[in-house]
Amino acid sequence: MGTNVKNVFNNKTIKPSCHGHRRFSNHGDHFGGTKRVAALWSLFVLFSRFLLNWSPFLFQDSASCPKKLTLYSYWRSSCSHRVRIALNLKGLDYEYKAVDLSKGEQFDPEFEKLNPVRFVPVFVDGDVVVADSFAIILYLEDEHPQFPLLPRDLKKKALNLQVANIISSSIQPLQMLSVLNFIEEKISSDEKVAWAQHHINNGFTAIEKLLEGSAGKYATGDKAQLADVFLAPQIYIGVTRFQIDMAQYPTLARIYEAYAELPAFQAAHPNRQPDAFPSSSQSC
């Protein structure tokens, strides 16, 4: 029953089945189709594996490519020192570009384009330019979260921020070379040292009290964090440039000694920077 029909695609004869369904009359064609399906499936599997293994490289955009990190720094700058420690703790490689403050290179028009305030450090991450050490370190904390410098515990986080702020706002700005030169010009060279010592001691006294009962091996525990990143450069400058007596601050003196054991702090030391004066030999 039924009429044979020609398939318009391959000219094969199709016969109605006893149940009224159409089927190919050539059984070899059935097996050939199966082989083609199997071959296509194999190709699909291979292509899927290829995409799985190589898609991170094939479809990555420029934002996901490693960016060049650059730090404009001066070896004696405590602010630059902080950022070097943070970069080292986070395991980030960067290009060091020296800006010699003693020669006034910070006033170069090209550098002023990076930082209109004309201070170091300046940090460049691809198309992102950040000046001010505190801003740089907080940027690093968000952009490169490995080895977090701020703990999740809110009390310890606040303590780290408080210590960092005391140093960055109540000590370091008052010992800046420009401030000391102004005091020397208007009053005397002796007064500029006394001025710096006064403000450093005030800050250290406050921090010593804050860390009593909170310090572990380092400022706020047994892991170096934000407070330590700010403390190490400030204690170094206090001792080497302003003859601060650390015996008054036993907690700070103890943790400062512990910093000398950490490779990240060792590598960031001023005397190990490429622009350090050859005569520099003091250790952290």
C-alpha positions as CSV (number, residue, x, y, z in Angstrom):
1,M,0.0,0.0,0.0
2,G,1.2,3.5,-0.5
3,T,3.3,5.1,-3.2
4,N,7.1,5.3,-3.4
5,V,8.4,8.8,-3.0
6,K,11.8,10.3,-4.2
7,N,13.7,12.2,-1.5
8,V,14.5,15.6,-3.0
9,F,17.8,15.9,-1.1
10,N,19.6,12.6,-2.0
11,N,17.4,10.9,-4.6
12,K,16.9,7.9,-2.3
13,T,13.7,5.9,-2.6
14,I,11.5,6.1,0.5
15,K,8.9,3.4,1.0
16,P,6.0,3.6,3.4
17,S,6.3,1.2,6.3
18,C,3.5,-1.0,7.4
19,H,2.7,1.5,10.1
20,G,2.5,4.4,7.7
21,H,6.0,5.8,8.7
22,R,8.5,6.6,6.1
23,R,12.0,4.9,6.2
24,F,15.0,4.8,3.9
25,S,15.0,1.7,1.8
26,N,18.9,1.6,1.7
27,H,20.1,0.2,5.0
28,G,23.7,1.1,4.2
29,D,22.7,4.8,4.4
30,H,21.6,4.2,8.0
31,F,25.0,3.0,9.1
32,G,26.7,5.8,7.1
33,G,24.6,8.4,9.0
34,T,25.6,6.8,12.3
35,K,29.3,7.1,11.4
36,R,28.9,10.7,10.5
37,V,27.1,11.5,13.8
38,A,29.9,9.7,15.7
39,A,32.5,11.7,13.8
40,L,30.7,14.9,14.4
41,W,30.4,14.1,18.1
42,S,34.1,13.4,18.4
43,L,34.9,16.7,16.8
44,F,32.5,18.4,19.2
45,V,34.2,16.8,22.2
46,L,37.7,17.8,21.0
47,F,36.5,21.4,20.3
48,S,34.9,21.6,23.7
49,R,38.2,20.5,25.4
50,F,40.1,23.0,23.3
51,L,37.8,25.8,24.5
52,L,38.0,24.7,28.1
53,N,41.8,24.7,28.1
54,W,42.4,27.8,26.0
55,S,39.5,30.1,26.5
56,P,41.1,32.1,29.3
57,F,43.8,33.1,26.8
58,L,41.7,33.4,23.7
59,F,39.0,35.6,25.1
60,Q,40.8,37.7,27.7
61,D,40.6,41.4,27.2
62,S,43.2,44.0,27.9
63,A,41.9,44.6,31.4
64,S,42.8,41.0,32.4
65,C,46.3,41.1,31.1
66,P,49.1,41.7,33.6
67,K,49.7,45.4,33.9
68,K,53.1,47.1,34.4
69,L,53.5,48.5,38.0
70,T,55.8,51.5,38.5
71,L,56.8,53.2,41.7
72,Y,58.3,56.7,41.7
73,S,60.3,56.7,44.9
74,Y,63.1,58.4,46.8
75,W,65.3,56.1,49.0
76,R,65.1,58.3,52.1
77,S,61.4,59.0,51.9
78,S,59.5,57.3,54.7
79,C,56.3,57.6,52.6
80,S,58.0,55.7,49.7
81,H,59.4,53.2,52.2
82,R,55.8,52.3,53.3
83,V,54.7,51.6,49.8
84,R,57.7,49.5,49.1
85,I,56.9,47.3,52.1
86,A,53.3,46.9,51.1
87,L,54.3,45.9,47.5
88,N,56.8,43.4,48.9
89,L,54.3,41.9,51.3
90,K,51.8,41.4,48.5
91,G,54.5,39.8,46.3
92,L,54.1,42.4,43.5
93,D,57.0,43.1,41.1
94,Y,57.4,46.7,40.1
95,E,59.7,49.1,38.3
96,Y,61.5,51.5,40.5
97,K,61.9,55.0,39.2
98,A,64.1,57.2,41.4
99,V,63.1,60.8,42.0
100,D,66.0,62.7,43.7
101,L,64.4,65.1,46.1
102,S,67.8,66.5,47.0
103,K,68.2,67.7,43.5
104,G,64.6,69.0,43.2
105,E,63.6,66.4,40.5
106,Q,60.1,66.4,42.0
107,F,59.6,69.9,40.4
108,D,60.2,68.6,36.9
109,P,57.1,69.4,34.7
110,E,56.9,65.7,33.6
111,F,56.7,64.5,37.3
112,E,54.2,67.3,38.1
113,K,51.9,65.8,35.6
114,L,51.8,62.6,37.7
115,N,51.5,64.4,41.0
116,P,50.6,68.1,41.1
117,V,51.6,68.3,44.8
118,R,55.1,67.2,43.7
119,F,55.7,64.6,46.4
120,V,56.8,61.0,46.3
121,P,55.7,58.3,46.1
122,V,53.6,58.0,42.9
123,F,52.3,54.6,41.9
124,V,51.3,53.7,38.3
125,D,49.2,50.6,37.6
126,G,48.4,50.5,33.9
127,D,46.3,53.6,33.3
128,V,45.8,54.2,37.0
129,V,48.0,56.9,38.7
130,V,47.8,57.2,42.4
131,A,49.8,59.7,44.6
132,D,50.0,59.8,48.4
133,S,51.3,56.7,50.2
134,F,48.1,56.0,52.2
135,A,45.9,56.2,49.0
136,I,48.4,53.9,47.2
137,I,48.3,51.3,50.0
138,L,44.5,51.3,50.2
139,Y,44.4,51.0,46.4
140,L,46.7,48.0,46.6
141,E,44.5,46.5,49.3
142,D,41.5,46.6,46.9
143,E,43.2,45.8,43.6
144,H,45.6,43.2,44.9
145,P,43.9,41.5,47.9
146,Q,46.6,38.8,48.4
147,F,48.2,39.2,51.8
148,P,45.6,41.5,53.2
149,L,47.0,44.4,55.3
150,L,43.7,45.1,57.1
151,P,42.2,42.3,59.3
152,R,38.6,41.4,59.1
153,D,38.2,41.8,62.8
154,L,36.7,45.3,63.1
155,K,38.5,46.2,66.3
156,K,41.9,45.2,64.9
157,K,41.1,46.9,61.6
158,A,40.3,50.2,63.4
159,L,43.5,49.9,65.5
160,N,45.6,49.5,62.3
161,L,44.0,52.5,60.7
162,Q,44.4,54.6,63.9
163,V,48.1,53.8,64.1
164,A,48.6,54.5,60.4
165,N,46.7,57.8,60.7
166,I,48.7,59.0,63.7
167,I,51.9,58.5,61.7
168,S,50.6,59.9,58.4
169,S,48.9,63.0,59.9
170,S,50.4,63.8,63.3
171,I,54.1,62.8,62.8
172,Q,55.4,62.6,59.3
173,P,54.1,65.9,57.9
174,L,55.8,67.8,60.8
175,Q,59.2,66.2,60.1
176,M,59.2,66.9,56.3
177,L,62.3,68.4,54.8
178,S,60.3,71.4,53.6
179,V,59.0,72.1,57.1
180,L,62.4,71.6,58.8
181,N,64.1,73.9,56.2
182,F,61.5,76.6,56.9
183,I,62.1,76.4,60.7
184,E,65.8,76.5,60.1
185,E,65.4,79.6,57.9
186,K,63.1,81.4,60.3
187,I,64.5,80.3,63.7
188,S,67.6,78.1,63.8
189,S,69.0,74.7,62.9
190,D,68.9,73.5,66.5
191,E,65.2,74.3,66.7
192,K,64.3,72.2,63.7
193,V,65.7,69.1,65.3
194,A,63.9,69.8,68.6
195,W,60.7,70.4,66.7
196,A,60.9,67.0,64.9
197,Q,61.8,65.2,68.1
198,H,58.9,66.8,70.0
199,H,56.3,65.6,67.4
200,I,57.8,62.2,66.9
201,N,57.8,61.6,70.7
202,N,54.2,62.7,71.0
203,G,53.1,60.3,68.4
204,F,55.2,57.4,69.7
205,T,53.8,57.9,73.2
206,A,50.3,57.7,71.9
207,I,51.0,54.6,69.8
208,E,52.9,52.9,72.6
209,K,49.8,53.2,74.8
210,L,47.5,52.0,72.0
211,L,49.5,48.9,71.4
212,E,49.9,47.9,75.1
213,G,48.0,44.6,75.4
214,S,47.2,44.4,71.7
215,A,50.6,43.7,70.2
216,G,51.8,40.2,69.4
217,K,55.0,39.6,67.5
218,Y,54.1,42.7,65.5
219,A,51.9,45.7,66.1
220,T,48.5,44.2,66.2
221,G,49.2,40.4,66.2
222,D,51.5,37.8,64.9
223,K,51.2,38.9,61.3
224,A,52.6,42.1,59.8
225,Q,49.7,44.4,58.8
226,L,49.0,48.0,58.0
227,A,50.2,49.5,61.3
228,D,53.5,47.7,60.8
229,V,53.9,49.1,57.2
230,F,53.7,52.6,58.7
231,L,55.6,52.0,61.9
232,A,58.8,50.5,60.4
233,P,59.8,53.6,58.3
234,Q,58.8,56.0,61.0
235,I,60.8,54.3,63.7
236,Y,63.8,54.0,61.3
237,I,63.7,57.8,60.6
238,G,63.2,58.6,64.3
239,V,66.2,56.6,65.3
240,T,68.6,57.4,62.4
241,R,67.8,61.0,61.7
242,F,66.4,62.4,64.9
243,Q,68.1,60.3,67.6
244,I,64.9,59.2,69.2
245,D,65.5,57.1,72.4
246,M,63.4,53.9,71.8
247,A,64.0,52.8,75.4
248,Q,61.0,55.0,76.2
249,Y,58.9,52.8,74.0
250,P,59.5,49.1,74.8
251,T,56.7,47.7,72.7
252,L,57.7,49.7,69.6
253,A,61.3,48.8,70.1
254,R,60.5,45.1,70.3
255,I,58.4,45.0,67.2
256,Y,60.9,47.1,65.3
257,E,63.5,44.4,65.9
258,A,61.1,41.8,64.6
259,Y,60.7,43.7,61.3
260,A,64.4,43.0,60.5
261,E,63.6,39.3,60.2
262,L,61.1,39.8,57.4
263,P,62.3,39.7,53.8
264,A,59.6,42.1,52.6
265,F,60.9,44.7,55.1
266,Q,64.6,44.0,54.4
267,A,64.1,44.5,50.6
268,A,62.3,47.8,51.2
269,H,65.0,49.2,53.5
270,P,66.2,52.7,52.3
271,N,69.8,51.6,52.0
272,R,68.9,48.8,49.6
273,Q,67.3,51.0,47.0
274,P,69.1,51.7,43.7
275,D,69.3,55.4,44.4
276,A,70.7,55.1,47.9
277,F,73.9,56.9,48.6
278,P,77.0,54.6,48.4
279,S,78.0,55.5,51.9
280,S,74.8,54.2,53.4
281,S,75.3,51.1,55.4
282,Q,73.0,51.1,58.3
283,S,70.6,48.1,58.7
284,C,67.0,48.1,59.6
